[in-house]
Structures are given as structure tokens and as C-alpha cells.
Amino acid sequence: MREATNKLKDAAVKSREAGLSEGEQASCHYLLGLALVRGDRDVEAMAAFREALRLVPSDAELRLELAQVLLRSDRFDDGVCTRLARGVV
């Protein structure tokens, strides 16, 4: 699992170098975040989801995934809730 996650991480980082659109780059980071969640690597998953949201700030599904990881990690508070609702992560 760790090897597959590392390959996804490399792909996400290289997606910008490859000239992919922001939406395609966001998809790479989103998939990386999902893989990290499955591997119980929530802190890294939060970073991946935040990067995806930086690229596509209007994506509600990304906001939901980030919110779920924040809740599970006990890092969700009113301030985070407000920023997520506004699209600022």
C-alpha cells in the first residue's frame, strides 16, 4: 500500500510539470488524498486535499473529504468550518 501511495504522490507532484490542467492536477491530488486516508495517513491526506482545493476551490466533494479527515483527526472547529464554507482552506 505504501509503495502505491508513494507512486501517487510522485504523480501528483509531477502533474504540474507534465502540463496538466489545474482540474487534472486537482484530480491527482484528490486520488492521492483518498489513498492516504485508506493508509491512515490523515495529516498527509489533509495536505493533498488542500492542494486539490487550492487548484479547484469550488469543488464541494473535495471540501467534504477534507472535512471528514479533519473531523476524524479532531482538527475540525468553528473556524475551519467557516473557512471550508467560504472555500478557504
C-alpha beads as a LAMMPS data file, in Angstrom:
LAMMPS data file: protein, C-alpha beads

89 atoms
88 bonds

1 atom types
1 bond types

-500.0 500.0 xlo xhi
-500.0 500.0 ylo yhi
-500.0 500.0 zlo zhi

Masses

1 110.0

Atoms # bond

1 1 1 0.000 0.000 0.000
2 1 1 2.797 2.417 0.888
3 1 1 4.519 1.877 -2.479
4 1 1 1.308 2.603 -4.384
5 1 1 0.718 5.712 -2.289
6 1 1 4.256 6.915 -2.955
7 1 1 3.700 6.454 -6.698
8 1 1 0.501 8.502 -6.464
9 1 1 2.374 11.190 -4.546
10 1 1 5.036 11.346 -7.264
11 1 1 2.351 11.535 -9.955
12 1 1 0.567 14.355 -8.154
13 1 1 3.775 16.352 -7.820
14 1 1 4.760 15.744 -11.442
15 1 1 1.299 16.581 -12.779
16 1 1 2.200 20.282 -12.910
17 1 1 5.479 19.573 -14.700
18 1 1 3.580 17.462 -17.230
19 1 1 1.468 20.446 -18.217
20 1 1 -1.828 19.037 -16.977
21 1 1 -4.714 21.431 -16.452
22 1 1 -5.496 22.579 -12.916
23 1 1 -8.541 20.290 -12.888
24 1 1 -6.402 17.300 -13.860
25 1 1 -3.793 18.232 -11.266
26 1 1 -6.535 18.521 -8.647
27 1 1 -7.755 15.035 -9.569
28 1 1 -4.262 13.662 -8.957
29 1 1 -4.119 15.277 -5.510
30 1 1 -7.666 14.109 -4.731
31 1 1 -6.793 10.489 -5.574
32 1 1 -3.627 10.789 -3.514
33 1 1 -5.690 12.081 -0.591
34 1 1 -8.065 9.132 -0.828
35 1 1 -5.163 6.677 -0.869
36 1 1 -3.569 8.377 2.136
37 1 1 -6.859 8.215 4.054
38 1 1 -7.025 4.477 3.409
39 1 1 -3.487 4.157 4.724
40 1 1 -4.384 6.048 7.919
41 1 1 -2.090 8.919 6.939
42 1 1 -4.569 11.684 7.698
43 1 1 -2.106 14.569 8.025
44 1 1 -0.728 13.868 4.551
45 1 1 -4.269 13.368 3.232
46 1 1 -5.247 16.810 4.531
47 1 1 -2.339 18.338 2.628
48 1 1 -3.332 16.530 -0.573
49 1 1 -6.967 17.627 -0.294
50 1 1 -5.906 21.200 0.490
51 1 1 -3.716 21.288 -2.602
52 1 1 -6.573 19.940 -4.715
53 1 1 -8.845 22.640 -3.281
54 1 1 -6.257 25.310 -3.985
55 1 1 -6.465 24.288 -7.638
56 1 1 -10.259 23.865 -7.757
57 1 1 -11.677 25.856 -4.804
58 1 1 -15.317 25.408 -5.802
59 1 1 -15.298 21.595 -5.594
60 1 1 -17.788 20.579 -2.889
61 1 1 -16.698 16.924 -2.906
62 1 1 -13.128 17.931 -2.076
63 1 1 -14.380 20.123 0.764
64 1 1 -16.371 17.196 2.130
65 1 1 -13.389 14.837 2.002
66 1 1 -11.209 17.374 3.794
67 1 1 -13.906 17.998 6.400
68 1 1 -14.213 14.258 7.091
69 1 1 -10.467 13.901 7.617
70 1 1 -10.416 16.973 9.845
71 1 1 -13.280 15.589 11.929
72 1 1 -11.625 12.189 12.268
73 1 1 -8.356 13.848 13.286
74 1 1 -10.133 16.060 15.835
75 1 1 -8.944 19.190 13.995
76 1 1 -12.353 20.499 12.988
77 1 1 -13.578 23.603 14.777
78 1 1 -15.825 26.567 14.011
79 1 1 -13.040 28.449 12.272
80 1 1 -12.289 25.541 9.977
81 1 1 -15.987 25.119 9.278
82 1 1 -16.280 28.774 8.266
83 1 1 -13.202 28.626 6.028
84 1 1 -14.443 25.449 4.332
85 1 1 -17.830 27.012 3.712
86 1 1 -16.137 30.010 2.112
87 1 1 -13.752 27.842 0.111
88 1 1 -10.663 28.947 2.033
89 1 1 -8.591 26.076 3.322

Bonds

1 1 1 2
2 1 2 3
3 1 3 4
4 1 4 5
5 1 5 6
6 1 6 7
7 1 7 8
8 1 8 9
9 1 9 10
10 1 10 11
11 1 11 12
12 1 12 13
13 1 13 14
14 1 14 15
15 1 15 16
16 1 16 17
17 1 17 18
18 1 18 19
19 1 19 20
20 1 20 21
21 1 21 22
22 1 22 23
23 1 23 24
24 1 24 25
25 1 25 26
26 1 26 27
27 1 27 28
28 1 28 29
29 1 29 30
30 1 30 31
31 1 31 32
32 1 32 33
33 1 33 34
34 1 34 35
35 1 35 36
36 1 36 37
37 1 37 38
38 1 38 39
39 1 39 40
40 1 40 41
41 1 41 42
42 1 42 43
43 1 43 44
44 1 44 45
45 1 45 46
46 1 46 47
47 1 47 48
48 1 48 49
49 1 49 50
50 1 50 51
51 1 51 52
52 1 52 53
53 1 53 54
54 1 54 55
55 1 55 56
56 1 56 57
57 1 57 58
58 1 58 59
59 1 59 60
60 1 60 61
61 1 61 62
62 1 62 63
63 1 63 64
64 1 64 65
65 1 65 66
66 1 66 67
67 1 67 68
68 1 68 69
69 1 69 70
70 1 70 71
71 1 71 72
72 1 72 73
73 1 73 74
74 1 74 75
75 1 75 76
76 1 76 77
77 1 77 78
78 1 78 79
79 1 79 80
80 1 80 81
81 1 81 82
82 1 82 83
83 1 83 84
84 1 84 85
85 1 85 86
86 1 86 87
87 1 87 88
88 1 88 89
